[in-house]
Amino acid sequence: MVNTATELGTTDAQVRQRTEAAFEVTRQALRSLLHQGRRDPNTGPHPHNPS
């Protein structure tokens, strides 16, 4: 996705829209995970894979 955005996103409006939509999905997912972690401090490493 990054290559497409870099190579075509500056010259093709349709590609720019699609790549921006894909990046927004990723941003929303990351925000959701961060908010979840703040709400539930017990969210952490899996017990079988401590960090």
Buried (B, 14 or more C-beta within 10 A) or exposed (E): EEEBBEEBBEEEEEBBEBBEEBEEEEEEEEEEEEEEEEEEEEEEEEEEEEE
